[in-house]
Structures are given as structure tokens and as C-alpha cells.
Amino acid sequence: MHCNGACKNYKAKSFGNGLSRYDNGQKRCHECEIFLDWEGLWCPCCGHLLRSKPRAKRAKVRTITV
């Protein structure tokens, strides 16, 4: 499925507190290409599985140690 724009209602804001978005509980949809404030595992818009952990190795280490 493709993005139908419903995810814009759940778009997450950046806090700028030095923590990653994943540490703040935000999740990313790779289809819609935005971070969401959403409790579920699946995107409310397109139905893709949301990413709840960073992909980059440097970010993974930083997330685990913080």
C-alpha cells in the first residue's frame, strides 16, 4: 500500500533534548518517510511495519548506552 496522508495527523516533533527520536518513543515509517507518535507496530496510514530502533551502528550504540 502507499501513503494516503493519514499519517500526517500523528507526525512527531523533534524535542532537541540531545536524545534520539527512538529514545523519545518515536517510530519511523519507511514508506511515508516520517517519524510518528504512534503506539502500534504498524503505520496507521499505509500499514507498513514501523521501525522502532535505529539502523546506523553508531546510533545503536548511543541508544543502548544512554
Biopython code that builds the backbone (N, CA, C, O; Angstrom):
import numpy as np
from Bio.PDB.StructureBuilder import StructureBuilder

atoms = [
    (1, "MET", "N", (0.830, -1.180, 0.000)),
    (1, "MET", "CA", (0.000, 0.000, 0.000)),
    (1, "MET", "C", (0.878, 1.248, 0.000)),
    (1, "MET", "O", (2.035, 1.204, 0.419)),
    (2, "HIS", "N", (0.338, 2.320, -0.456)),
    (2, "HIS", "CA", (1.054, 3.583, -0.498)),
    (2, "HIS", "C", (0.518, 4.533, 0.566)),
    (2, "HIS", "O", (-0.565, 4.332, 1.115)),
    (3, "CYS", "N", (1.294, 5.559, 0.839)),
    (3, "CYS", "CA", (0.905, 6.564, 1.827)),
    (3, "CYS", "C", (-0.328, 7.316, 1.329)),
    (3, "CYS", "O", (-0.350, 7.812, 0.202)),
    (4, "ASN", "N", (-1.353, 7.395, 2.182)),
    (4, "ASN", "CA", (-2.555, 8.137, 1.793)),
    (4, "ASN", "C", (-2.680, 9.458, 2.545)),
    (4, "ASN", "O", (-3.676, 10.165, 2.390)),
    (5, "GLY", "N", (-1.670, 9.802, 3.366)),
    (5, "GLY", "CA", (-1.661, 11.092, 4.041)),
    (5, "GLY", "C", (-2.261, 11.108, 5.431)),
    (5, "GLY", "O", (-2.190, 12.129, 6.114)),
    (6, "ALA", "N", (-2.851, 10.002, 5.870)),
    (6, "ALA", "CA", (-3.449, 9.951, 7.210)),
    (6, "ALA", "C", (-2.392, 10.001, 8.304)),
    (6, "ALA", "O", (-2.703, 10.357, 9.441)),
    (7, "CYS", "N", (-1.168, 9.658, 7.989)),
    (7, "CYS", "CA", (-0.091, 9.647, 8.981)),
    (7, "CYS", "C", (0.310, 11.062, 9.400)),
    (7, "CYS", "O", (0.951, 11.230, 10.437)),
    (8, "LYS", "N", (-0.045, 12.062, 8.636)),
    (8, "LYS", "CA", (0.298, 13.447, 8.979)),
    (8, "LYS", "C", (-0.326, 13.871, 10.312)),
    (8, "LYS", "O", (0.178, 14.779, 10.972)),
    (9, "ASN", "N", (-1.431, 13.210, 10.710)),
    (9, "ASN", "CA", (-2.070, 13.505, 11.989)),
    (9, "ASN", "C", (-1.241, 13.035, 13.175)),
    (9, "ASN", "O", (-1.429, 13.521, 14.290)),
    (10, "TYR", "N", (-0.317, 12.086, 12.949)),
    (10, "TYR", "CA", (0.498, 11.504, 14.015)),
    (10, "TYR", "C", (1.962, 11.898, 13.897)),
    (10, "TYR", "O", (2.813, 11.304, 14.558)),
    (11, "LYS", "N", (2.268, 12.881, 13.073)),
    (11, "LYS", "CA", (3.644, 13.290, 12.849)),
    (11, "LYS", "C", (4.283, 13.762, 14.153)),
    (11, "LYS", "O", (3.706, 14.571, 14.879)),
    (12, "ALA", "N", (5.491, 13.245, 14.446)),
    (12, "ALA", "CA", (6.190, 13.556, 15.694)),
    (12, "ALA", "C", (7.050, 14.799, 15.523)),
    (12, "ALA", "O", (7.575, 15.070, 14.443)),
    (13, "LYS", "N", (7.181, 15.540, 16.603)),
    (13, "LYS", "CA", (8.028, 16.729, 16.605)),
    (13, "LYS", "C", (9.365, 16.402, 17.257)),
    (13, "LYS", "O", (9.432, 15.567, 18.159)),
    (14, "SER", "N", (10.422, 17.055, 16.804)),
    (14, "SER", "CA", (11.740, 16.875, 17.385)),
    (14, "SER", "C", (11.846, 17.719, 18.648)),
    (14, "SER", "O", (11.493, 18.898, 18.641)),
    (15, "PHE", "N", (12.333, 17.119, 19.733)),
    (15, "PHE", "CA", (12.439, 17.821, 21.005)),
    (15, "PHE", "C", (13.736, 18.601, 21.138)),
    (15, "PHE", "O", (13.766, 19.632, 21.809)),
    (16, "GLY", "N", (14.809, 18.129, 20.513)),
    (16, "GLY", "CA", (16.094, 18.816, 20.603)),
    (16, "GLY", "C", (16.724, 18.712, 21.976)),
    (16, "GLY", "O", (17.484, 19.590, 22.383)),
    (17, "ASN", "N", (16.408, 17.629, 22.700)),
    (17, "ASN", "CA", (16.938, 17.463, 24.044)),
    (17, "ASN", "C", (18.197, 16.605, 24.094)),
    (17, "ASN", "O", (18.627, 16.223, 25.183)),
    (18, "GLY", "N", (18.784, 16.299, 22.975)),
    (18, "GLY", "CA", (20.002, 15.514, 22.930)),
    (18, "GLY", "C", (19.763, 14.016, 22.805)),
    (18, "GLY", "O", (20.706, 13.272, 22.536)),
    (19, "LEU", "N", (18.550, 13.559, 22.990)),
    (19, "LEU", "CA", (18.225, 12.148, 22.839)),
    (19, "LEU", "C", (17.772, 11.884, 21.414)),
    (19, "LEU", "O", (17.311, 12.784, 20.711)),
    (20, "SER", "N", (17.912, 10.633, 21.003)),
    (20, "SER", "CA", (17.445, 10.295, 19.663)),
    (20, "SER", "C", (15.920, 10.228, 19.659)),
    (20, "SER", "O", (15.285, 10.141, 20.710)),
    (21, "ARG", "N", (15.359, 10.268, 18.485)),
    (21, "ARG", "CA", (13.903, 10.187, 18.367)),
    (21, "ARG", "C", (13.402, 8.845, 18.887)),
    (21, "ARG", "O", (12.315, 8.763, 19.459)),
    (22, "TYR", "N", (14.198, 7.790, 18.688)),
    (22, "TYR", "CA", (13.811, 6.465, 19.163)),
    (22, "TYR", "C", (13.801, 6.423, 20.686)),
    (22, "TYR", "O", (12.946, 5.761, 21.274)),
    (23, "ASP", "N", (14.737, 7.119, 21.341)),
    (23, "ASP", "CA", (14.754, 7.201, 22.803)),
    (23, "ASP", "C", (13.521, 7.931, 23.322)),
    (23, "ASP", "O", (13.061, 7.658, 24.431)),
    (24, "ASN", "N", (12.992, 8.845, 22.540)),
    (24, "ASN", "CA", (11.786, 9.579, 22.919)),
    (24, "ASN", "C", (10.508, 8.807, 22.608)),
    (24, "ASN", "O", (9.411, 9.323, 22.821)),
    (25, "GLY", "N", (10.632, 7.576, 22.105)),
    (25, "GLY", "CA", (9.462, 6.740, 21.841)),
    (25, "GLY", "C", (8.852, 6.917, 20.468)),
    (25, "GLY", "O", (7.770, 6.396, 20.199)),
    (26, "GLN", "N", (9.531, 7.644, 19.593)),
    (26, "GLN", "CA", (9.004, 7.849, 18.249)),
    (26, "GLN", "C", (9.395, 6.675, 17.355)),
    (26, "GLN", "O", (10.400, 6.006, 17.597)),
    (27, "LYS", "N", (8.600, 6.435, 16.333)),
    (27, "LYS", "CA", (8.842, 5.353, 15.382)),
    (27, "LYS", "C", (8.837, 5.921, 13.973)),
    (27, "LYS", "O", (8.217, 6.953, 13.716)),
    (28, "ARG", "N", (9.530, 5.247, 13.060)),
    (28, "ARG", "CA", (9.653, 5.742, 11.690)),
    (28, "ARG", "C", (9.003, 4.779, 10.713)),
    (28, "ARG", "O", (9.171, 3.562, 10.800)),
    (29, "CYS", "N", (8.263, 5.351, 9.787)),
    (29, "CYS", "CA", (7.683, 4.584, 8.683)),
    (29, "CYS", "C", (8.554, 4.815, 7.446)),
    (29, "CYS", "O", (8.759, 5.956, 7.030)),
    (30, "HIS", "N", (9.061, 3.736, 6.867)),
    (30, "HIS", "CA", (9.931, 3.896, 5.702)),
    (30, "HIS", "C", (9.141, 4.191, 4.428)),
    (30, "HIS", "O", (9.707, 4.704, 3.463)),
    (31, "GLU", "N", (7.869, 3.883, 4.407)),
    (31, "GLU", "CA", (7.047, 4.190, 3.235)),
    (31, "GLU", "C", (6.643, 5.662, 3.227)),
    (31, "GLU", "O", (6.757, 6.338, 2.205)),
    (32, "CYS", "N", (6.170, 6.155, 4.375)),
    (32, "CYS", "CA", (5.725, 7.554, 4.481)),
    (32, "CYS", "C", (6.894, 8.507, 4.710)),
    (32, "CYS", "O", (6.766, 9.711, 4.487)),
    (33, "GLU", "N", (8.029, 7.977, 5.151)),
    (33, "GLU", "CA", (9.264, 8.729, 5.383)),
    (33, "GLU", "C", (9.104, 9.817, 6.437)),
    (33, "GLU", "O", (9.608, 10.926, 6.265)),
    (34, "ILE", "N", (8.392, 9.502, 7.547)),
    (34, "ILE", "CA", (8.275, 10.436, 8.663)),
    (34, "ILE", "C", (8.338, 9.668, 9.979)),
    (34, "ILE", "O", (8.104, 8.460, 10.027)),
    (35, "PHE", "N", (8.662, 10.403, 11.051)),
    (35, "PHE", "CA", (8.596, 9.850, 12.392)),
    (35, "PHE", "C", (7.192, 10.068, 12.931)),
    (35, "PHE", "O", (6.580, 11.111, 12.699)),
    (36, "LEU", "N", (6.683, 9.064, 13.660)),
    (36, "LEU", "CA", (5.319, 9.108, 14.171)),
    (36, "LEU", "C", (5.291, 8.964, 15.686)),
    (36, "LEU", "O", (6.126, 8.267, 16.262)),
    (37, "ASP", "N", (4.328, 9.626, 16.336)),
    (37, "ASP", "CA", (3.977, 9.369, 17.725)),
    (37, "ASP", "C", (2.804, 8.398, 17.680)),
    (37, "ASP", "O", (1.645, 8.813, 17.650)),
    (38, "TRP", "N", (3.108, 7.118, 17.675)),
    (38, "TRP", "CA", (2.093, 6.095, 17.474)),
    (38, "TRP", "C", (2.469, 4.896, 18.331)),
    (38, "TRP", "O", (3.633, 4.495, 18.343)),
    (39, "GLU", "N", (1.517, 4.318, 19.046)),
    (39, "GLU", "CA", (1.789, 3.213, 19.960)),
    (39, "GLU", "C", (1.832, 1.859, 19.254)),
    (39, "GLU", "O", (2.460, 0.928, 19.758)),
    (40, "GLY", "N", (1.195, 1.735, 18.128)),
    (40, "GLY", "CA", (1.130, 0.454, 17.431)),
    (40, "GLY", "C", (2.419, 0.105, 16.703)),
    (40, "GLY", "O", (3.345, 0.913, 16.628)),
    (41, "LEU", "N", (2.465, -1.108, 16.170)),
    (41, "LEU", "CA", (3.618, -1.578, 15.415)),
    (41, "LEU", "C", (3.503, -1.280, 13.930)),
    (41, "LEU", "O", (4.503, -1.301, 13.213)),
    (42, "TRP", "N", (2.303, -1.007, 13.465)),
    (42, "TRP", "CA", (2.048, -0.813, 12.048)),
    (42, "TRP", "C", (1.616, 0.626, 11.786)),
    (42, "TRP", "O", (0.924, 1.232, 12.605)),
    (43, "CYS", "N", (2.019, 1.157, 10.665)),
    (43, "CYS", "CA", (1.684, 2.532, 10.296)),
    (43, "CYS", "C", (0.167, 2.674, 10.119)),
    (43, "CYS", "O", (-0.446, 1.864, 9.424)),
    (44, "PRO", "N", (-0.445, 3.692, 10.736)),
    (44, "PRO", "CA", (-1.888, 3.870, 10.601)),
    (44, "PRO", "C", (-2.315, 4.290, 9.198)),
    (44, "PRO", "O", (-3.499, 4.243, 8.866)),
    (45, "CYS", "N", (-1.369, 4.691, 8.394)),
    (45, "CYS", "CA", (-1.650, 5.223, 7.069)),
    (45, "CYS", "C", (-1.510, 4.156, 5.978)),
    (45, "CYS", "O", (-2.439, 3.909, 5.209)),
    (46, "CYS", "N", (-0.337, 3.535, 5.930)),
    (46, "CYS", "CA", (-0.045, 2.619, 4.824)),
    (46, "CYS", "C", (0.018, 1.157, 5.241)),
    (46, "CYS", "O", (0.000, 0.276, 4.382)),
    (47, "GLY", "N", (0.091, 0.878, 6.542)),
    (47, "GLY", "CA", (0.098, -0.498, 7.011)),
    (47, "GLY", "C", (1.466, -1.155, 7.068)),
    (47, "GLY", "O", (1.551, -2.348, 7.361)),
    (48, "HIS", "N", (2.549, -0.417, 6.797)),
    (48, "HIS", "CA", (3.895, -0.985, 6.886)),
    (48, "HIS", "C", (4.340, -1.088, 8.332)),
    (48, "HIS", "O", (3.869, -0.339, 9.189)),
    (49, "LEU", "N", (5.253, -2.021, 8.607)),
    (49, "LEU", "CA", (5.824, -2.182, 9.929)),
    (49, "LEU", "C", (6.695, -0.975, 10.244)),
    (49, "LEU", "O", (7.528, -0.579, 9.428)),
    (50, "LEU", "N", (6.507, -0.385, 11.428)),
    (50, "LEU", "CA", (7.269, 0.789, 11.829)),
    (50, "LEU", "C", (8.610, 0.384, 12.409)),
    (50, "LEU", "O", (8.725, -0.653, 13.063)),
    (51, "ARG", "N", (9.622, 1.202, 12.169)),
    (51, "ARG", "CA", (10.950, 0.961, 12.705)),
    (51, "ARG", "C", (11.034, 1.625, 14.073)),
    (51, "ARG", "O", (10.784, 2.825, 14.195)),
    (52, "SER", "N", (11.385, 0.851, 15.112)),
    (52, "SER", "CA", (11.457, 1.393, 16.462)),
    (52, "SER", "C", (12.880, 1.439, 16.991)),
    (52, "SER", "O", (13.109, 1.883, 18.116)),
    (53, "LYS", "N", (13.845, 0.983, 16.187)),
    (53, "LYS", "CA", (15.253, 1.030, 16.561)),
    (53, "LYS", "C", (16.038, 1.655, 15.411)),
    (53, "LYS", "O", (15.656, 1.503, 14.251)),
    (54, "PRO", "N", (17.133, 2.357, 15.719)),
    (54, "PRO", "CA", (17.930, 2.960, 14.647)),
    (54, "PRO", "C", (18.648, 1.905, 13.812)),
    (54, "PRO", "O", (18.927, 0.807, 14.294)),
    (55, "ARG", "N", (18.940, 2.239, 12.571)),
    (55, "ARG", "CA", (19.641, 1.326, 11.678)),
    (55, "ARG", "C", (21.148, 1.508, 11.722)),
    (55, "ARG", "O", (21.893, 0.543, 11.553)),
    (56, "ALA", "N", (21.607, 2.738, 11.948)),
    (56, "ALA", "CA", (23.043, 3.025, 11.934)),
    (56, "ALA", "C", (23.718, 2.458, 13.180)),
    (56, "ALA", "O", (23.181, 2.560, 14.282)),
    (57, "LYS", "N", (24.888, 1.863, 13.005)),
    (57, "LYS", "CA", (25.597, 1.242, 14.117)),
    (57, "LYS", "C", (25.935, 2.260, 15.199)),
    (57, "LYS", "O", (25.788, 1.966, 16.385)),
    (58, "ARG", "N", (26.382, 3.439, 14.816)),
    (58, "ARG", "CA", (26.747, 4.479, 15.779)),
    (58, "ARG", "C", (25.537, 4.896, 16.615)),
    (58, "ARG", "O", (25.654, 5.119, 17.820)),
    (59, "ALA", "N", (24.391, 4.998, 15.975)),
    (59, "ALA", "CA", (23.165, 5.365, 16.688)),
    (59, "ALA", "C", (22.679, 4.239, 17.603)),
    (59, "ALA", "O", (22.121, 4.499, 18.669)),
    (60, "LYS", "N", (22.896, 2.973, 17.179)),
    (60, "LYS", "CA", (22.509, 1.843, 18.010)),
    (60, "LYS", "C", (23.298, 1.844, 19.307)),
    (60, "LYS", "O", (22.734, 1.645, 20.383)),
    (61, "VAL", "N", (24.599, 2.066, 19.207)),
    (61, "VAL", "CA", (25.460, 2.090, 20.397)),
    (61, "VAL", "C", (25.052, 3.226, 21.319)),
    (61, "VAL", "O", (24.984, 3.044, 22.534)),
    (62, "ARG", "N", (24.782, 4.383, 20.762)),
    (62, "ARG", "CA", (24.393, 5.546, 21.551)),
    (62, "ARG", "C", (23.043, 5.310, 22.233)),
    (62, "ARG", "O", (22.859, 5.722, 23.378)),
    (63, "THR", "N", (22.111, 4.666, 21.564)),
    (63, "THR", "CA", (20.790, 4.410, 22.117)),
    (63, "THR", "C", (20.860, 3.403, 23.260)),
    (63, "THR", "O", (20.156, 3.552, 24.259)),
    (64, "ILE", "N", (21.690, 2.393, 23.125)),
    (64, "ILE", "CA", (21.805, 1.355, 24.146)),
    (64, "ILE", "C", (22.481, 1.875, 25.401)),
    (64, "ILE", "O", (22.075, 1.528, 26.510)),
    (65, "THR", "N", (23.513, 2.707, 25.246)),
    (65, "THR", "CA", (24.282, 3.168, 26.399)),
    (65, "THR", "C", (23.622, 4.305, 27.146)),
    (65, "THR", "O", (23.969, 4.566, 28.298)),
    (66, "VAL", "N", (22.673, 4.994, 26.513)),
    (66, "VAL", "CA", (22.035, 6.134, 27.171)),
    (66, "VAL", "C", (20.944, 5.683, 28.093)),
    (66, "VAL", "O", (20.296, 6.511, 28.734)),
]
sb = StructureBuilder()
sb.init_structure("model")
sb.init_model(0)
sb.init_chain("A")
sb.init_seg("    ")
for serial, (resi, resn, name, xyz) in enumerate(atoms, 1):
    if name == "N":
        sb.init_residue(resn, " ", resi, " ")
    sb.init_atom(name, np.array(xyz, "f"), 0.0, 1.0, " ", f" {name:<3s}", serial, name[0])
structure = sb.get_structure()
